[in-house]
Amino acid sequence: MNDISFNQIPKHIHGISCSVTNCAYHDGVHYCTANGILVGPSTAKNAAQTVCATFKPKQM
C-alpha cells in the first residue's frame, strides 16, 4: 500500500472543470489544480473569444 501524504495530493479549484489534458494544472480527471485562473482577454465579446491565460504546457 502506498503511503501518500495529504499535502502531496493536488487540490482542485471547486466549480472549475477542465478538459485540457496537456495542461500542467490538469489533475488527470477533469479539474484544474492551479492556485487560481485568469481568463481573458478583456476585449472578448463571447465565450469563443476567451482563453485560459493560466494554461501552462505539461512537461513530458
Backbone as a ProteinNet text record, in pm:
[ID]
protein_1_A
[PRIMARY]
MNDISFNQIPKHIHGISCSVTNCAYHDGVHYCTANGILVGPSTAKNAAQTVCATFKPKQM
[TERTIARY]
84	0	88.4	57.6	134.3	94.5	193.5	167.9	182.7	71.9	74.3	27.3	109.4	74.1	-35.8	-127.6	-235.9	-181.7	-66.8	-8.3	42.4	61.3	111	-0.5	-125	-237.8	-277.9	-270.1	-307.6	-455.3	-485.7	-624.4	-677.5	-801.5	-860.3	-944.3	-967.9	-1049.9	-1195.6	-1271	-1411.1	-1489.5	-1569.2	-1651.1	-1583.5	-1455.9	-1383.2	-1348.5	-1407.5	-1371.5	-1282.6	-1201.7	-1106.2	-1089.8	-1088.2	-1068.6	-936.6	-850.3	-722.6	-617.8	-609.3	-523.2	-374.3	-335.4	-193	-151.7	-235.2	-202.2	-137.5	-35.8	34.7	-57.4	-166.1	-257	-374.5	-382.6	-491.5	-466	-568.5	-548.6	-554.3	-570.9	-577.8	-719.3	-815.1	-955.5	-1028.7	-1069.5	-1135	-1136	-1036.5	-1029.1	-898.6	-900	-783.2	-721.3	-588	-519.9	-434.7	-450.6	-377.3	-425.4	-342.6	-381.8	-495.6	-511.5	-617.6	-611.6	-712.1	-710.1	-732.9	-682.6	-701.8	-760.8	-879	-944.7	-949.6	-917.9	-917.6	-932.7	-916.2	-878.3	-998.9	-971.1	-1077.9	-1165.1	-1120.2	-1196.6	-1291.9	-1299.4	-1383.9	-1530.8	-1600	-1743	-1828.8	-1766.1	-1838.2	-1740.2	-1792.2	-1709.5	-1602.3	-1634.4	-1538	-1413.9	-1424	-1310.8	-1227.7	-1262.6	-1189.4	-1087.1	-985.7	-883	-844.5	-792.9	-740.1	-594.9	-567.5	-431.8	-342	-398.6	-323.5	-259.7	-304.8	-254.1	-102.2	-48.3	95.9	113.5	189.5	205	264.3	211.1	261.9	398.3	493.7	628.2	620.5	672.8	670.9	801
-118.7	0	125	219.8	344	436.9	498.8	595	735.3	796.1	928.1	1031.4	1131.8	1240.7	1324.5	1375.8	1460.8	1581.8	1633.6	1752	1724.7	1598.3	1564.4	1555.8	1547.9	1536.6	1676.8	1706.1	1840.1	1866.7	1984.3	2022.6	2092.4	2064.2	2129.3	2249.1	2335.9	2453.6	2410.6	2416.9	2376.6	2464.2	2400.5	2472.4	2498	2464.2	2483.5	2346.7	2313.6	2188.7	2221.1	2124.5	2146.1	2017.1	2028.2	1910.7	1917.1	2012.8	2030.6	1941.7	1818.7	1720.8	1747.9	1832.5	1863.3	1988.5	2034.8	2147.9	2095.1	2163	2123.2	2123	2199.4	2209.2	2112.7	2032.8	1935.2	1820.3	1779.1	1677.4	1533.6	1514	1378.3	1326.4	1399.3	1361	1471.3	1577.4	1689.6	1816.8	1834.2	1953.6	2029.5	2156.2	2242.5	2250.6	2235.4	2240.3	2365.9	2465.3	2591.3	2664.4	2752.5	2831	2927.3	2960.6	3048.1	3047.7	3102.5	3107.8	3249.7	3276.4	3405.1	3376.3	3431	3413.6	3548	3550.4	3676	3648.7	3744.7	3883.1	3966.8	4083.8	4170.7	4223.6	4210.3	4259.1	4154.8	4035.2	3927.9	3969.4	3929.8	3958.4	3833.7	3714.4	3589.1	3481	3366.2	3258.6	3210.3	3210.2	3164.1	3252.5	3374.8	3467.7	3464.9	3380.7	3375.8	3262.7	3277.9	3175.7	3170.7	3055.6	3043.1	3088.1	3204.9	3259.1	3190.5	3104.6	3029.3	2904.4	2864.4	2743.8	2738.2	2624.7	2600	2458.7	2441.7	2306.7	2208.7	2088.2	1982.8	1939.6	1924.7	1877.3	1727.9	1687.7	1545.2	1480.1
0	0	0	-86.8	-93.6	18.2	80.2	186.5	127.6	86.8	25.2	125.9	148.6	238.7	176.7	257.8	209.7	135.9	177.7	114.6	-26.9	-63.2	-196.2	-299.7	-257.4	-348.8	-393.3	-525.2	-569.7	-546.4	-497.3	-473	-596.7	-629.9	-745.5	-702.9	-799.7	-776.3	-789.4	-682.2	-684.2	-780.8	-863.5	-959.5	-1092.7	-1105.2	-1230.7	-1287.2	-1401.3	-1467	-1586.1	-1625.8	-1733.2	-1811.7	-1943.5	-2028.3	-2105	-2071	-2140.3	-2073	-2118.6	-2051.5	-2067.8	-2163.9	-2179.3	-2101.9	-2009.8	-1922.3	-1794.3	-1746.8	-1624.5	-1502.4	-1506.7	-1392.6	-1399.6	-1504.7	-1517.8	-1421.6	-1346.6	-1242.9	-1293	-1422.7	-1475.8	-1487.3	-1434.1	-1443.4	-1519.2	-1448.7	-1515.6	-1431.9	-1348.1	-1264.3	-1283.2	-1245	-1250.2	-1110.6	-1102.3	-973	-955.3	-1044	-1029.3	-904.4	-851.7	-733.7	-765.6	-891.1	-939.6	-1090.1	-1154.7	-1300.7	-1348.8	-1468	-1533.3	-1670.3	-1696.6	-1825.6	-1894	-2020.3	-2093.9	-2240.7	-2323.6	-2295.6	-2253.1	-2202.3	-2154	-2267.4	-2390.1	-2505.9	-2563.1	-2503.2	-2554.8	-2555.5	-2660.3	-2674.2	-2654.9	-2661.1	-2639.2	-2592.8	-2554.2	-2498.9	-2596.9	-2725.4	-2825.8	-2832.9	-2786	-2789.8	-2661.9	-2566.5	-2439.8	-2439.7	-2356.8	-2338.3	-2190.9	-2149.1	-2013.5	-2017.8	-1964.9	-1965.3	-1861.8	-1779.4	-1678.9	-1739.7	-1857.7	-1923	-1925.4	-1886.5	-1891.8	-1945.5	-2054.1	-2111.1	-2010.6	-2010.4	-1922.1	-1971.5	-1882	-1917.9	-1945.7	-2058.2	-2095.6	-2064.4
[MASK]
++++++++++++++++++++++++++++++++++++++++++++++++++++++++++++

